[in-house]
Amino acid sequence: MTEPVELSGFTFLGWGPGATSSGPGWHLAEDYFARCGRCGDLLRLWADQSEQCSCGGVYKDVDAGRFGSVDGDGSIAIYRRLS
């Protein structure tokens, strides 16, 4: 893993699912965002729509209930948007 990128208006929470909750798996919240380590795109961690980053490295499939990265879940930097 590389060092997290400082993003204006966001605070870095950590890497992978453990950054979103203390339990197993991903915890979705409207103010949580995942940043792709390849292209830098941000995806909102909320089950509102399926999407992927511009390089296809991070994806969210709400119909299948899946979220992850081709580089493994631990490679996803998690941020919370500041209010």
All heavy atoms as an XYZ file, in Angstrom:
625
protein
N       0.829     -1.186      0.000
C       0.000      0.000      0.000
C       0.873      1.250      0.000
O       1.927      1.258      0.599
C      -0.879      0.020      1.242
C      -2.180     -0.718      1.081
S      -3.133     -0.718      2.572
C      -2.543     -2.213      3.320
N       0.377      2.253     -0.650
C       1.068      3.529     -0.663
C       0.495      4.401      0.442
O      -0.495      4.056      1.092
C       0.884      4.223     -2.027
O      -0.502      4.464     -2.226
C       1.436      3.369     -3.154
N       1.094      5.537      0.639
C       0.583      6.492      1.615
C      -0.756      7.042      1.123
O      -0.933      7.239     -0.085
C       1.571      7.648      1.801
C       2.844      7.238      2.496
C       2.613      6.804      3.922
O       1.862      7.475      4.649
O       3.182      5.768      4.313
N      -1.708      7.293      2.031
C      -2.992      7.855      1.591
C      -2.808      9.268      1.039
O      -1.923     10.002      1.473
C      -3.834      7.876      2.867
C      -2.851      7.848      3.983
C      -1.645      7.103      3.472
N      -3.627      9.609      0.082
C      -3.599     10.934     -0.531
C      -4.480     11.860      0.287
O      -5.589     11.490      0.682
C      -4.118     10.853     -1.991
C      -4.258     12.223     -2.601
C      -3.216      9.962     -2.820
N      -3.982     13.050      0.578
C      -4.783     14.065      1.265
C      -5.789     14.633      0.260
O      -5.404     15.063     -0.823
C      -3.899     15.188      1.803
C      -2.960     14.765      2.906
C      -3.680     14.493      4.220
O      -4.686     15.166      4.510
O      -3.238     13.583      4.938
N      -7.064     14.603      0.610
C      -8.109     15.134     -0.252
C      -8.851     16.229      0.477
O      -9.347     16.011      1.595
C      -9.099     14.032     -0.651
C      -8.543     12.839     -1.413
C      -9.624     11.792     -1.624
C      -7.977     13.286     -2.750
N      -8.942     17.390     -0.128
C      -9.653     18.504      0.473
C     -11.121     18.132      0.669
O     -11.777     17.622     -0.241
C      -9.542     19.725     -0.439
O     -10.242     20.811      0.106
N     -11.637     18.366      1.866
C     -13.034     18.076      2.170
C     -13.284     16.654      2.626
O     -14.422     16.269      2.854
N     -12.215     15.841      2.764
C     -12.335     14.446      3.175
C     -11.314     14.127      4.264
O     -10.246     14.736      4.319
C     -12.073     13.502      1.992
C     -13.097     13.557      0.914
C     -13.002     14.485     -0.109
C     -14.172     12.681      0.904
C     -13.943     14.540     -1.119
C     -15.121     12.727     -0.100
C     -15.012     13.658     -1.115
N     -11.627     13.150      5.091
C     -10.673     12.617      6.051
C     -10.435     11.141      5.731
O     -11.372     10.425      5.399
C     -11.159     12.813      7.500
O     -10.131     12.396      8.388
C     -12.418     12.046      7.796
N      -9.185     10.717      5.786
C      -8.811      9.340      5.505
C      -9.170      8.472      6.702
O      -8.810      8.775      7.837
C      -7.307      9.265      5.206
C      -6.793      7.876      5.000
C      -7.122      7.161      3.856
C      -5.977      7.279      5.946
C      -6.644      5.878      3.665
C      -5.482      6.003      5.758
C      -5.818      5.293      4.611
N      -9.880      7.359      6.463
C     -10.285      6.451      7.536
C      -9.408      5.210      7.628
O      -9.283      4.616      8.699
C     -11.741      6.005      7.337
C     -12.796      7.094      7.364
C     -14.177      6.507      7.116
C     -12.764      7.847      8.683
N      -8.847      4.766      6.513
C      -8.008      3.574      6.518
C      -8.137      2.822      5.213
O      -8.655      3.335      4.231
N      -7.685      1.554      5.242
C      -7.647      0.723      4.045
C      -8.634     -0.422      4.155
O      -8.686     -1.111      5.181
C      -6.248      0.156      3.836
C      -5.210      1.200      3.642
C      -4.375      1.704      4.600
C      -4.879      1.894      2.438
N      -3.567      2.663      4.059
C      -3.840      2.793      2.732
C      -5.370      1.838      1.134
C      -3.281      3.627      1.768
C      -4.797      2.667      0.184
C      -3.769      3.551      0.492
N      -9.412     -0.658      3.118
C     -10.286     -1.819      3.028
C     -11.492     -1.796      3.949
O     -11.802     -0.781      4.577
N     -12.190     -2.935      4.035
C     -13.443     -3.004      4.791
C     -13.307     -2.639      6.259
O     -14.220     -2.079      6.855
C     -13.885     -4.460      4.643
C     -12.996     -5.090      3.656
C     -11.846     -4.197      3.408
N     -12.164     -2.938      6.866
C     -11.966     -2.619      8.282
C     -12.048     -1.140      8.588
O     -12.286     -0.749      9.727
N     -11.865     -0.295      7.586
C     -11.957      1.157      7.778
C     -13.403      1.622      7.865
O     -13.669      2.744      8.289
C     -11.243      1.881      6.650
N     -14.350      0.766      7.465
C     -15.761      1.170      7.461
C     -16.534      0.650      8.667
O     -17.608      1.156      8.963
C     -16.479      0.709      6.179
O     -16.500     -0.720      6.136
C     -15.794      1.255      4.932
N     -16.025     -0.376      9.347
C     -16.688     -0.903     10.543
C     -15.770     -1.879     11.242
O     -14.771     -2.330     10.681
C     -18.005     -1.599     10.190
O     -17.762     -2.873      9.628
N     -16.120     -2.249     12.461
C     -15.307     -3.206     13.206
C     -15.714     -4.647     12.897
O     -15.015     -5.577     13.264
C     -15.435     -2.949     14.707
O     -16.784     -3.073     15.103
N     -16.823     -4.821     12.206
C     -17.292     -6.156     11.855
C     -16.753     -6.598     10.508
O     -16.023     -5.873      9.840
N     -17.136     -7.792     10.093
C     -16.686     -8.289      8.787
C     -17.403     -7.583      7.635
O     -18.529     -7.117      7.778
C     -17.060     -9.776      8.826
C     -18.224     -9.829      9.762
C     -17.974     -8.753     10.788
N     -16.758     -7.492      6.525
C     -17.383     -6.924      5.334
C     -17.414     -5.411      5.332
O     -16.903     -4.743      6.222
N     -18.052     -4.891      4.300
C     -18.151     -3.449      4.090
C     -19.375     -2.884      4.781
O     -20.447     -3.467      4.743
C     -18.263     -3.147      2.593
C     -17.028     -3.482      1.830
C     -16.792     -4.634      1.116
C     -15.868     -2.686      1.689
N     -15.556     -4.584      0.544
C     -14.966     -3.407      0.883
C     -15.498     -1.439      2.174
C     -13.710     -2.905      0.551
C     -14.248     -0.948      1.831
C     -13.378     -1.676      1.033
N     -19.237     -1.724      5.401
C     -20.362     -0.969      5.938
C     -20.558      0.228      5.017
O     -19.642      1.024      4.822
C     -20.068     -0.499      7.361
C     -21.098      0.423      7.898
N     -22.330     -0.015      8.314
C     -21.094      1.762      8.056
C     -23.032      1.022      8.722
N     -22.311      2.108      8.572
N     -21.730      0.344      4.422
C     -22.001      1.441      3.494
C     -22.588      2.631      4.247
O     -23.398      2.465      5.150
C     -22.982      0.987      2.416
C     -22.576     -0.232      1.589
C     -23.627     -0.531      0.543
C     -21.217     -0.048      0.951
N     -22.179      3.818      3.863
C     -22.699      5.052      4.446
C     -22.623      6.144      3.386
O     -21.700      6.152      2.566
C     -21.903      5.452      5.681
N     -23.581      7.042      3.404
C     -23.640      8.087      2.382
C     -22.403      8.972      2.343
O     -22.071      9.518      1.301
C     -24.876      8.971      2.583
C     -26.154      8.286      2.201
C     -27.333      9.235      2.260
O     -27.502     10.015      1.297
O     -28.046      9.196      3.264
N     -21.714      9.118      3.477
C     -20.542      9.995      3.515
C     -19.216      9.242      3.400
O     -18.160      9.825      3.557
C     -20.557     10.860      4.772
C     -20.554     10.053      6.059
O     -20.833      8.837      6.036
O     -20.277     10.652      7.116
N     -19.256      7.933      3.098
C     -18.045      7.137      2.871
C     -17.741      7.066      1.375
O     -18.638      6.883      0.560
C     -18.213      5.706      3.375
C     -18.139      5.516      4.866
C     -17.974      6.577      5.744
C     -18.239      4.245      5.409
C     -17.920      6.374      7.101
C     -18.171      4.035      6.770
C     -18.008      5.107      7.614
O     -17.943      4.902      8.955
N     -16.455      7.173      1.043
C     -16.015      7.112     -0.346
C     -14.804      6.198     -0.451
O     -13.967      6.159      0.449
C     -15.645      8.509     -0.865
C     -16.842      9.394     -1.078
C     -17.462     10.023     -0.015
C     -17.353      9.581     -2.352
C     -18.568     10.821     -0.203
C     -18.459     10.387     -2.551
C     -19.073     10.996     -1.481
N     -14.723      5.471     -1.551
C     -13.588      4.604     -1.844
C     -12.784      5.242     -2.960
O     -13.344      5.719     -3.939
C     -14.083      3.230     -2.268
N     -11.461      5.252     -2.816
C     -10.593      5.844     -3.836
C      -9.781      4.740     -4.499
O      -9.116      3.953     -3.832
C      -9.644      6.861     -3.224
C      -8.774      7.549     -4.248
C      -7.902      8.627     -3.600
N      -7.139      9.315     -4.601
C      -5.959      8.915     -5.060
N      -5.400      7.824     -4.590
N      -5.335      9.605     -5.987
N      -9.850      4.711     -5.812
C      -9.074      3.741     -6.579
C      -7.595      4.120     -6.533
O      -7.241      5.271     -6.787
C      -9.566      3.698     -8.028
S      -8.582      2.595     -9.080
N      -6.744      3.154     -6.216
C      -5.310      3.407     -6.165
C      -4.667      3.540     -7.535
O      -3.553      4.029     -7.652
N      -5.370      3.122     -8.566
C      -4.820      3.218     -9.926
C      -5.137      4.558    -10.581
O      -4.254      5.240    -11.060
C      -5.377      2.100    -10.795
C      -4.892      0.725    -10.383
C      -5.500     -0.327    -11.265
N      -5.035     -1.658    -10.886
C      -5.004     -2.680    -11.704
N      -5.422     -2.556    -12.946
N      -4.572     -3.847    -11.279
N      -6.418      4.921    -10.648
C      -6.813      6.137    -11.369
C      -7.172      7.304    -10.445
O      -7.271      8.431    -10.902
C      -7.979      5.844    -12.315
S      -9.536      5.435    -11.499
N      -7.392      7.028     -9.153
C      -7.696      8.092     -8.203
C      -9.157      8.485     -8.121
O      -9.511      9.372     -7.349
N     -10.017      7.853     -8.910
C     -11.446      8.175     -8.856
C     -12.027      7.823     -7.490
O     -11.575      6.889     -6.828
C     -12.221      7.387     -9.912
C     -12.032      7.907    -11.318
O     -11.338      8.937    -11.500
O     -12.562      7.280    -12.244
N     -13.061      8.564     -7.089
C     -13.799      8.299     -5.859
C     -15.156      7.710     -6.194
O     -15.852      8.208     -7.084
C     -14.009      9.592     -5.064
C     -12.781     10.201     -4.408
C     -13.136     11.568     -3.828
C     -12.239      9.297     -3.324
N     -15.543      6.653     -5.469
C     -16.876      6.058     -5.586
C     -17.551      6.153     -4.226
O     -16.937      5.809     -3.208
C     -16.795      4.578     -5.975
C     -16.725      4.225     -7.456
C     -15.461      4.743     -8.079
C     -16.852      2.743     -7.630
N     -18.782      6.630     -4.226
C     -19.525      6.726     -2.973
C     -19.926      5.341     -2.500
O     -20.433      4.540     -3.274
C     -20.758      7.606     -3.172
C     -21.368      8.049     -1.860
C     -22.405      9.090     -2.105
N     -23.683      8.399     -2.057
C     -24.838      8.963     -2.260
N     -24.904     10.224     -2.596
N     -25.936      8.286     -2.179
N     -19.681      5.041     -1.225
C     -20.038      3.737     -0.648
C     -21.474      3.776     -0.140
O     -21.737      3.796      1.055
C     -19.080      3.359      0.490
C     -17.679      2.988      0.074
C     -16.867      2.563      1.289
C     -17.686      1.882     -0.954
N     -22.372      3.814     -1.095
C     -23.797      3.838     -0.795
C     -24.492      3.021     -1.866
O     -24.105      3.092     -3.027
C     -24.310      5.271     -0.775
C     -25.695      5.431     -0.261
C     -26.764      5.927     -0.946
C     -26.174      5.122      1.041
N     -27.877      5.941     -0.163
C     -27.544      5.442      1.083
C     -25.591      4.587      2.186
C     -28.332      5.262      2.208
C     -26.374      4.406      3.312
C     -27.724      4.743      3.309
N     -25.469      2.246     -1.498
C     -26.120      1.327     -2.442
C     -27.181      2.017     -3.282
O     -28.317      1.575     -3.367
C     -26.710      0.155     -1.679
N     -26.813      3.106     -3.942
C     -27.778      3.838     -4.756
C     -27.692      3.479     -6.236
O     -28.683      3.525     -6.942
C     -27.617      5.343     -4.579
C     -26.219      5.846     -4.897
O     -25.279      5.028     -4.951
O     -26.059      7.061     -5.074
N     -26.510      3.110     -6.712
C     -26.354      2.754     -8.120
C     -25.070      1.954     -8.311
O     -24.113      2.111     -7.573
C     -26.295      3.999     -9.006
C     -25.081      4.877     -8.772
C     -25.112      6.132     -9.622
O     -26.135      6.499    -10.173
N     -23.988      6.800     -9.739
N     -25.075      1.100     -9.317
C     -23.866      0.365     -9.684
C     -22.949      1.305    -10.448
O     -23.414      2.144    -11.217
C     -24.216     -0.836    -10.555
O     -24.963     -1.781     -9.824
N     -21.651      1.177    -10.216
C     -20.684      2.014    -10.917
C     -19.298      1.423    -10.764
O     -19.079      0.510     -9.974
C     -20.708      3.450    -10.396
C     -20.367      3.577     -8.925
C     -20.473      5.010     -8.410
O     -20.124      5.952     -9.146
O     -20.906      5.173     -7.273
N     -18.381      1.949    -11.553
C     -16.975      1.592    -11.415
C     -16.145      2.821    -11.714
O     -16.623      3.774    -12.329
C     -16.598      0.439    -12.326
C     -16.674      0.733    -13.799
C     -16.306     -0.493    -14.630
O     -16.303     -1.607    -14.154
N     -16.005     -0.272    -15.890
N     -14.890      2.801    -11.266
C     -14.006      3.923    -11.556
C     -13.647      3.914    -13.038
O     -13.942      2.954    -13.750
C     -12.757      3.848    -10.671
S     -11.725      2.418    -10.997
N     -12.976      4.956    -13.499
C     -12.698      5.087    -14.932
C     -11.759      4.007    -15.476
O     -11.835      3.668    -16.650
C     -12.146      6.480    -15.251
O     -10.965      6.728    -14.531
N     -10.904      3.419    -14.627
C     -10.009      2.365    -15.116
C     -10.572      0.966    -14.868
O      -9.998     -0.020    -15.307
C      -8.623      2.498    -14.479
S      -8.515      1.967    -12.759
N     -11.705      0.856    -14.175
C     -12.325     -0.432    -13.891
C     -11.722     -1.173    -12.710
O     -12.089     -2.309    -12.436
N     -10.809     -0.537    -11.981
C     -10.138     -1.180    -10.859
C     -11.003     -1.346     -9.625
O     -10.838     -2.299     -8.866
N     -11.924     -0.414     -9.380
C     -12.845     -0.467     -8.245
C     -14.257     -0.477     -8.800
O     -14.573      0.285     -9.718
C     -12.635      0.730     -7.286
C     -13.653      0.726     -6.169
C     -11.231      0.711     -6.700
N     -15.097     -1.355     -8.264
C     -16.445     -1.515     -8.804
C     -17.466     -1.684     -7.683
O     -17.149     -2.119     -6.585
C     -16.497     -2.741     -9.731
C     -16.014     -3.991     -9.028
C     -16.880     -4.776     -8.279
C     -14.679     -4.353     -9.071
C     -16.432     -5.893     -7.601
C     -14.224     -5.471     -8.404
C     -15.101     -6.235     -7.670
O     -14.642     -7.331     -6.989
N     -18.697     -1.316     -7.998
C     -19.821     -1.469     -7.069
C     -21.005     -1.985     -7.878
O     -21.432     -1.355     -8.836
C     -20.149     -0.120     -6.421
C     -21.313     -0.143     -5.474
C     -21.518      1.195     -4.766
C     -21.857      2.295     -5.735
N     -22.295      3.545     -5.091
N     -21.511     -3.156     -7.508
C     -22.654     -3.777     -8.174
C     -23.761     -3.925     -7.134
O     -23.749     -4.861     -6.341
C     -22.255     -5.132     -8.751
C     -23.364     -5.812     -9.525
O     -24.542     -5.437     -9.355
O     -23.056     -6.735    -10.301
N     -24.705     -2.992     -7.124
C     -25.735     -3.006     -6.090
C     -26.715     -4.162     -6.268
O     -27.250     -4.675     -5.285
C     -26.482     -1.654     -5.986
C     -25.521     -0.544     -5.583
C     -27.190     -1.294     -7.266
N     -26.964     -4.594     -7.502
C     -27.882     -5.712     -7.727
C     -27.333     -7.010     -7.145
O     -28.075     -7.816     -6.594
C     -28.170     -5.887     -9.221
C     -28.931     -4.701     -9.801
O     -29.711     -4.070     -9.055
O     -28.726     -4.396    -10.986
N     -26.033     -7.219     -7.262
C     -25.400     -8.435     -6.736
C     -24.914     -8.251     -5.301
O     -24.493     -9.208     -4.663
C     -24.230     -8.840     -7.623
N     -24.960     -7.011     -4.785
C     -24.483     -6.741     -3.433
C     -22.976     -6.899     -3.307
O     -22.478     -7.373     -2.293
N     -22.248     -6.482     -4.342
C     -20.792     -6.637     -4.352
C     -20.090     -5.300     -4.473
O     -20.567     -4.391     -5.139
C     -20.358     -7.502     -5.527
C     -20.840     -8.904     -5.438
C     -20.329     -9.707     -6.593
N     -21.092    -10.952     -6.668
C     -21.098    -11.752     -7.687
N     -20.396    -11.458     -8.750
N     -21.816    -12.848     -7.680
N     -18.942     -5.227     -3.843
C     -18.081     -4.064     -3.942
C     -16.661     -4.560     -3.775
O     -16.389     -5.435     -2.960
C     -18.400     -3.042     -2.850
C     -17.430     -1.896     -2.832
C     -17.510     -0.911     -3.792
C     -16.424     -1.832     -1.892
C     -16.595      0.128     -3.820
C     -15.513     -0.799     -1.904
C     -15.605      0.183     -2.867
N     -15.725     -4.040     -4.546
C     -14.346     -4.476     -4.383
C     -13.407     -3.871     -5.399
O     -13.755     -2.946     -6.122
N     -12.200     -4.437     -5.432
C     -11.137     -3.963     -6.306
C     -10.441     -5.147     -6.947
O     -10.288     -6.198     -6.314
C     -10.119     -3.157     -5.493
O      -8.955     -2.906     -6.237
N      -9.994     -4.963     -8.168
C      -9.228     -6.009     -8.836
C      -7.893     -6.227     -8.134
O      -7.260     -7.267     -8.307
C      -9.020     -5.708    -10.340
C     -10.349     -5.652    -11.067
C      -8.238     -4.419    -10.550
N      -7.446     -5.276     -7.331
C      -6.198     -5.379     -6.583
C      -6.412     -5.897     -5.158
O      -5.469     -5.918     -4.370
C      -5.497     -4.022     -6.533
C      -5.082     -3.534     -7.916
O      -4.622     -4.367     -8.728
O      -5.222     -2.335     -8.188
N      -7.638     -6.279     -4.822
C      -7.957     -6.757     -3.481
C      -8.550     -5.650     -2.628
O      -8.211     -4.474     -2.794
N      -9.449     -6.032     -1.737
C     -10.153     -5.044     -0.920
C      -9.221     -4.190     -0.067
O      -9.493     -3.025      0.191
C     -11.177     -5.737     -0.025
C     -12.371     -6.265     -0.795
O     -12.487     -5.966     -2.001
O     -13.183     -6.973     -0.183
N      -8.110     -4.758      0.391
C      -7.174     -4.011      1.226
C      -6.469     -2.883      0.515
O      -5.845     -2.036      1.146
N      -6.567     -2.839     -0.801
C      -5.921     -1.773     -1.576
C      -6.800     -0.538     -1.719
O      -6.353      0.471     -2.274
C      -5.556     -2.286     -2.972
O      -6.724     -2.495     -3.753
N      -8.040     -0.598     -1.230
C      -8.981      0.513     -1.388
C      -8.846      1.476     -0.212
O      -9.029      1.099      0.946
C     -10.424      0.005     -1.481
C     -10.569     -0.981     -2.640
C     -11.388      1.175     -1.644
C     -11.915     -1.681     -2.673
N      -8.520      2.723     -0.506
C      -8.444      3.774      0.504
C      -9.848      4.293      0.769
O     -10.589      4.610     -0.161
C      -7.537      4.906      0.032
N     -10.223      4.372      2.046
C     -11.569      4.802      2.438
C     -11.503      6.195      3.062
O     -10.667      6.459      3.940
C     -12.191      3.808      3.448
C     -12.188      2.393      2.876
C     -13.597      4.256      3.842
C     -12.956      2.231      1.580
N     -12.402      7.053      2.615
C     -12.484      8.425      3.087
C     -13.901      8.738      3.553
O     -14.851      8.145      3.079
C     -12.126      9.415      1.960
C     -10.686      9.354      1.530
C     -10.267      8.399      0.599
C      -9.754     10.239      2.038
C      -8.934      8.331      0.209
C      -8.416     10.181      1.634
C      -8.027      9.224      0.727
O      -6.713      9.158      0.332
N     -14.009      9.688      4.473
C     -15.325     10.216      4.887
C     -15.365     11.692      4.478
O     -14.430     12.451      4.744
C     -15.513     10.107      6.389
C     -16.849     10.754      6.845
C     -17.063     10.667      8.320
N     -17.480      9.318      8.620
C     -17.218      8.687      9.763
N     -16.509      9.276     10.688
N     -17.653      7.472      9.955
N     -16.478     12.058      3.816
C     -16.644     13.458      3.422
C     -16.945     14.287      4.665
O     -17.793     13.915      5.479
C     -17.751     13.613      2.398
C     -17.898     15.059      1.957
C     -18.869     15.343      0.879
N     -19.880     14.350      0.667
C     -20.504     14.166     -0.482
N     -20.193     14.893     -1.518
N     -21.431     13.265     -0.589
N     -16.249     15.393      4.805
C     -16.488     16.288      5.936
C     -17.750     17.100      5.666
O     -18.010     17.491      4.534
C     -15.298     17.218      6.119
C     -13.937     16.519      6.373
C     -12.824     17.537      6.365
C     -13.980     15.754      7.669
N     -18.514     17.337      6.709
C     -19.752     18.107      6.493
C     -19.531     19.587      6.646
O     -18.537     20.084      6.972
C     -20.831     17.668      7.456
O     -20.353     17.349      8.713
